Amino acid sequence: MKVNQFMDRFGRSLSIKDSSGWSTETFHAFIQPLRYKNKMYLYGVNTTIGFNSQGHYLYIGPPNHDLTVLGDDCYIYCDGVKYRIDRAEKVYAGDELFYVWAIIRTIVEAE
């Protein structure tokens, strides 16, 4: 089974969007919470209604959606949640781009 087929079968439906309204078509990737083994991802944001500990997640997505080239106004949209891309890297198998790996976090917006 190829990586894209695996993601299509078991991944979550999501899209990449930006502030101008541009959006990719829906595709599938994996998003899972990071397990906190140190305090690296434990900071949060104070909001008008209290403290919001921004969740950090691991993204593993198909190679045809390259998060490493996106601008700062782009975000991942999945199940009504927006995720900011903190860091993204390409992962290769030999000379072939195999998948894209990223650390993402929920976007906290004032209502």
Phi, psi and omega in degrees: 000129179283162183302313181298321179295320179297315179294319178299325182279320188245350184278173178267148177283130179205173175214165175252133183228167172224176186291343180276351181105354177295146180207146172280168169290160178295136175219179184243140177205175179255134173230122179222147180295144174281141178271121187281105178260347174214189184266017185300322185247023187264002178287165182214195183229133173277127179243177181295337181255005178136192183274131177243113177276103182299124178284140175252142186225154173264128177251131170232116186228171183294153184292339181280359174240088187276102180288345184287344183253005184279151178282173182292341181271002179270151178209162176265136180240120182215123177051042178080004181248137176260138179236129174275143179268112180276320183204138179220144179218152175270142178242128185250150168245102188069234178263001183261132175295120188265310176199173177247132182249141178207154168258123181234160177218153181295145177267125178262121181241143175284141180259000000 
